[in-house]
Amino acid sequence: MPEFIGQLPKREPAWNAISSVQSFRRYTQGIHFDCGNNSRLTLSILAPNLIRVRFSPNGELTPRRSWAVNLPDAEWNNVNFDIQETDEQIIIETDKIKVCVQRDPCKVMCFDQAGNPFAHDTDLGIGFRKGEISSWKEITAEERFYGFGERSQLLNQRGKCLTNWTTDCLDYTMLTDEMYQAIPFFMSLRPNLGYGLFFNTTFWSQFDVGATQLNTLQLKTQDSELDYYIIYGPEPAKILETYTQLTGRMPLPPRWALGYHQCRWSYDSETEVRELVKQLRDRRIPCDVIHLDIDYMQGFRVFTWNKQRFPNPKKLIEELSQQGIKVVNIIDPGVKFDPEADYQVCDRGLEQDYFIRRADGQVFHGYVWPDRAVFPDFMRADVREWWGNLQHNLTDVGVAGIWNDMNEPALNNQPFGDLEGDKITFPMDASSGGGDDKTTWRETHNLYGMNMARASYEGLQKLRSDKRSFVLTRSGFAGVQRYSAVWTGDNHSKWEYLEMSLPMLCNLGLSGVAFVGADIGGFAGDASPELFARWMQLGMLYPLMRGHSMIGTKRHEPWEFGQEVEDICRKYIELRYQLLPYFYTLFWQAATKGEPILRPLLYHYPNDVKTYELYDQVLIGSSIMAAPIYRPGVENRMVYLPEGTWYDWWSRKSYQGSQHILVDAPLEKMPLFIRAGAIIPLVPVMQYAEELPVNEMRLLVAPGKREFTLYEDDGLTFAYRDGMNSTRQYRVDLAGNQVVVEVGERKGNWNPDERKVIVEVIGKGEQEFIDDGKGRQLVYQ
């Protein structure tokens, strides 16, 4: 027998299983179950399709802070539900689902109205041991799993082990687990049945989606109690509507934020920024936003301007504003520890005790861009208010948005941090929060980026009270959509990152975060001309359309790749601007219903199993489908068309669905398709979103039977909250060989300028009218 060298693998302690139900009692919103040994299970019925499950081994359910949950239990309307009792189980029934709690052993089982099971506990059900608590659920053979926040993998996450712990993950790959975002929410889908599950814990947590045991889903956390919400669909849209009612929805952004953003680390001087904008305007490449990376600061001190590179930022931004350009500045959480340099951000923060402290009371220090730094405790409301107000150093000179970076938070490999694995991190026992929210870093680590974004958002609301602002964050938690857009961090100029971006963004959208994007062209490395052209085509579809590149790499502006690529970039950026009314309406849908803007096909075709693994095609809203090219040298590809009729965007040729087709895709062409019944508003090309009033709109209509509601407001202010907005419903129908387009009356208090409307029905011709807000009917032979 060979000699064993090294240590034996560490054996984990056994799980203590939940016991049997001893008794139960009803209360207004649900039922409390006594499960023996002082343990307690509570089911709260918050909506007919929403159940909250909580378990405490010691019987004490601690007050749950509202960091992620935007609508706490007490604010949900009371739901009618029935309770039946048998010798084996207690049955709770709403008009949507039935929840059965088995007595011995105690386990939770859910059924739809047809009796189909979902989210069934295994026999182990719930288990606990020192420092951890877990739940196990059955996975059926047909189930697929989506969401889970930001994941650098393909669309379906079955068979994966997924950790929720925010991490700076430069050089992430398809094998990376921990990412910048930690959103412990997923949806499960199989034909005619879908449900979502939000794991309501901010501690380290993990989903084992059949990785260890093929047909078992394990939820595990280092929290002291189990807390999760089950959301019955059955469709993805209903799951997301309820989930975003629970965790909140995005605010409506300014329309200019939907335009093209240009960024580099760094445009490091006023001269360079002016030349950049001149090139954009001279070459007629539409653009709304320039981002300024860390080199605009004085020695990387946040809320300062470099006096040599940017001697007069106010004048610069005024000049850019006259050309339709908004400026967004980066801000990191690390404040340079510079107590003898009259740096007011550091001095004031130390005076007011705004920075995170170790358990021994010492201020925590870490190394980031400005070298030794201290870090605000964004869990505290007073610190968020202070930080938000500091943004006046930027907004006073005209900055229109804030880009929050390095807020996982990221630390360099220098002294002062604690080592967790191979990463330097904050000490887990550091103090965090204040008052009733005072706790330790172990509980709040995942919340740091989101609360930094919250500080930015709330500060900008005060400082720019008459205008909507833009906030972008690299890190976040469930509910981050309430405060900020998100991008997928430091990707690479490689084909696999182009391919990866679609499922990453779709899964973020299926996790409630609609305003998302990936750096076009790749941040790290040098894009080839072909890669950049293909990435710009795909980037036109991203809710956040931003080109970005890293210091020391080849420039990634469209004209850097030759005339052919520049022309392709211009063509697709112009198409983005033509589609702004359509995109803006999708953002309104996201803000009011929680719908994603970029959608996998399964979102609208949840009963078509051919869509379940389809990650390289995407829907923009419900009407446009794209099948981008993500491999070098490829000039044609297979495209799956779901049921119904589809029209090629470029040729207008029609195809019947429920089949695969082969389409041509030379470098200048990304395959695009229009769904039958689509009504797509288009406007003339502009160089920036607010360049001209929309005095002409074209409605592109695909014959079929559907409807579309167009949303409009001024695109800049908060007047829409007071009713200064309008909606217009359009319907298309078939009557024999005729296509009938119904134009509804405009509703709302916002009246756009008089405009000509051209209604083009594919294959039937055009009609036009002067829009006076009244309804009308158009018939096409």
Secondary structure by P-SEA (a helix, b strand, c coil): cccccccccccccccccccccccccccccbbbbbccccbbbbbbbccccbbbbbbbcccccccccccccccccccccbbbbbbbbcccbbbbbcccbbbbbbccccbbbbbccccccccccccccbbbcccccbbbbbbccccccccccccccccccccbbbbbccccccccccccccccbbbccccccccccccccccccccccccccccccccbbbbbcccccccbbbbbbccaaaaaaaaaaacccccccccccccbbbbccccccaaaaaaaaaaaaaacccccbbbbccccccccccccccccccccaaaaaaaaaaabbbbbbbbbcccccccccccaaaaaaaaaccccccccccbbbbbcccccccccccccaaaaaaaaaaccccccccccbbbbccccccccccccccccccccccccccccccccccccccccccaaaaaaaaaaaaaaaaacccbbbbbbbcccccccccccccccccccccaaaaaaaaaaaaaaaaacccccccccccccccccaaaaaaaaaaaccccbbbbbccccccccccccccaaaaaaaaaaaaaaaaaaaaaaaaaaaaaccccccccccccccccccccccccccccccccccccccccccccbbbbbbcccbbbcccccbbbbccbbbbbbbcccccbbbbccbbbbbbbccccccccccccbbbbbbccccbbbbbbbcccccccccccccbbbbbbbbbcccbbbbbbccccccccccbbbbbbbccccccccccccccccccccc
